[in-house]
Amino acid sequence: MQLLLVRHGETVGNVERRLQGVEDPLTERGKRQAHELAVHLASRGDVRSLYTSPLPRAFETARTIGDAVALAPVPRAALAEVNVGNAAGHKFSEWAERYPEEARHFREGGVDYAWPGGESGLEVAARTAAEIDGIISVHRLERGAVVVVSHGGALAWIIAHLLHEPRDRWPRDHMQLENCSLTEITIDPHYSQAITFVCRNEVGHLTPDPMSEVVKEQTRETRSKV
């Protein structure tokens, strides 16, 4: 079984470096990225299943892929991004300045910290691990590729889980996935915990954008605070 982890296309929130909520539409560049990725995946000829976060930015990306590979994306709530609750829509620095006490709890609480109106890192880790384990269990004996479209934070926790890393800290090392990047993992059909990374954060299928390096650097600055 080939497991293909995909981050959704670029959104307005990504460009503006905002903590994202439910409604955060793809930019025109994000739509182009989704199309280019869809063409790339269709050219493989081996995509057999397609799962997605139900959040619009991921679902739209998955639907574009589905149109190219003749599959309807299956939404799974557990693949959604970290729920930051009442902080959604704020830039992290603005949120920390406006709610200094809450920001202190965030820094001190680590993965145990639950965003007001949202969830904690440990909760995200648990739900994404259970979901990816379930998907692998269903498909591990099948030939072909399973595509999972999700988000930077959720995918970071999934990768950490597949690598059997501890849940005592945020998986920052895996939170640098680019929009519409592809991470491919081979799952041993006889032992689901035996995995091989074929590629991580692959973006060779995307048209280079001269502004992308600026956006990437800005995005890294935001993610480093999570």
N, C-alpha and C positions, 0 to 999 in steps of 0.2 A: 504493500500500500504506500502510495505517495501522498503525504499531507502537505498541502500548499496553503500557507498562512499569508493572507493579504490584508494590508492596511488600506482603508478607504482613501478616496481621492481627496485632494486639497479642498479645504473649506474656508469660509470667511473667518471663522474662529482661529484656524491655523495661521492665516496671514496676519491677523490682528493680535495674535498671541493671547487669546482669551481662554479661560477655563470653560469648557464646552458643556452645554446642556443637551436637551433633546433636539431642539431646532437649530441646526447649523448647516446651511445648504452648501453644496459643492460650488466652487467657483467655476468659471469657464475652463480654467486650467485643470481643475479637478475632474471635470467631465471628460476633457481630452485624455487625461491620464487613465481614467477608467476605460475609455474606448481602446487606447493603445494596449493596455493590459489584457483586455478582452480578446483582441486580435492575437496577441501572443499566446494566450491560453488555448484559444481555438486551434492554433497551428500545432499544438502538441498532439491533439487528437486522442487524449487519454482521460479527459475530465469526465468523471462518472457521477459525482455528487457535488452539491453546492449548498453550503450553509452560510448564514449571515446574522449579524446583529440586526435587530429590528429598527435601530435608530436610522433616520432617513439618510444620513450621509453614507452609511455602510450599505443600507438596502439599495440605494440608487446605484452604487458601485457594483453590487452583486447582480442587480437586474441587468446592467449593461453586459456583465460577463455572461449571465444566463442567456441573454439574447444571442450571444455569439456561439455558445456551446449547446444551445437547445435544451436548457434546463431551467426549471423554475426555482429560484432561491428559496430555501427553507429557513424562515426566521427562527432564531433561538434566543430567548430573553437573556440567557446566561452569558451570551457573547457581547453584551452591551458594554460600553465604556464605563469607567469608574463614575459613579454618581456623586458629583460634588455638591449636590443639593442647592442651598441658597447662594452658593458662590458662583454658580453658572453665569456666564456673561461678563464676569469681571476679569481684568488682568490680575495676575497673582499679586503683583506689587501693590495695586490699588486695593485689592481685598485685604492684604496684610496691613496696610496703612489705615484702612477704615475699621478693621476689626483686630486691633493689636493683641487683645487677650486670646482671641480664637487662634490667631496666627502663632502665638506662643504654645498653645495646646497642640497645634499641628506639628511644630518643630519637636516638641518634647514627646509627643505620643507615638510618633513613627507609624508603623502599620496598624497599631491599635486605634489611632485617631479616626473618628467617624465624622465626616463633614456634616454640619447641621442640615438636617433634611435629606442627607445622603447616606453614604456607607463608608466603611473602613477598608483599608488595604487588605486586611485579613479576610473580610467578607468577599472582596473581589477575587482574591486568590482561591478561596474555597469554591466559589461558583464556577469560575473558569476552568479550574482543574477537573471538577466533576463533569462539566460539559465536554471537554476535549477527551477525557477518558471514555465517556459514553460514545462519542463519535468514532473513536478508534476501535472500540469494542464491536461496533456494528459493522465496520468496513475493513478491519485489518486483514481478513482472509480474501478480500476481493482484489482483483487486478485493477490498475488504473489509479487516477488521482482524485482526491477529495479536497475541494477548495473551501476554506473558511475565511470569510471576510469579517474583519472586526476593527479594533481601534488600537492605538499605540499602547495605552496602559494595559488593556485587557490582553493583548497579544504578548506583552512583556511578561505578564504573570503566567501565561500559557507556556512560553518558552522556558521560563524558570522552572515550572512544574515538570516539563519533559526532561529537563536536565537534573531533576531531583535536587534542586537547590532549596535551602531553608526559606521559611516564610517570615523570618524575623526582621527583614528590612525590605524596602521597596526595590524591585529589580531594575535599578537604574541602568545597569550595563546593557539591558535589552530594550531600553526605551528610546532608542535612536532610529527606529524604523521610519523610513520615508513614506510619503503618501504613494499609494499604489505600488509599494515595493512587494517583492515576492520572497518568501522564505520557504524553502522546500526541505522536507524531512522524509527519509525513508523509514517506514515502520516495519520491523521484522514480523512476518505473518504468523510466526509460531511463538513469539515472545514479544508482546506489545511494548515492553519496557526497553527493548533493544532498538535504539534509534541511531540514524546517521544523518547529519546535516549535509545536504547537497549544496545549498547556498543560503546565505542570510542577507536580507535587505538588498536583494538584487533589483536594480533599476535600469538595466541595460535595454529593456524594452520600451523605455520612455524617452521622448524627445527632450534633449537637454534644454534647460531654460537658463539664460544668463543671470536671471534674478534669483534662481533657486538657492545658490550658496548663501545669499543674504537671508533668505527666509529660513533656511536650515539652521543658521547660526542663531537667529532669533528664537526659533522653536526650541533649540537645545537649551537656551538660557531659561526658558519657562519650565521645561521638563526637569531640569536639574534641581528645581525647587520642590518637586513632588516626591 
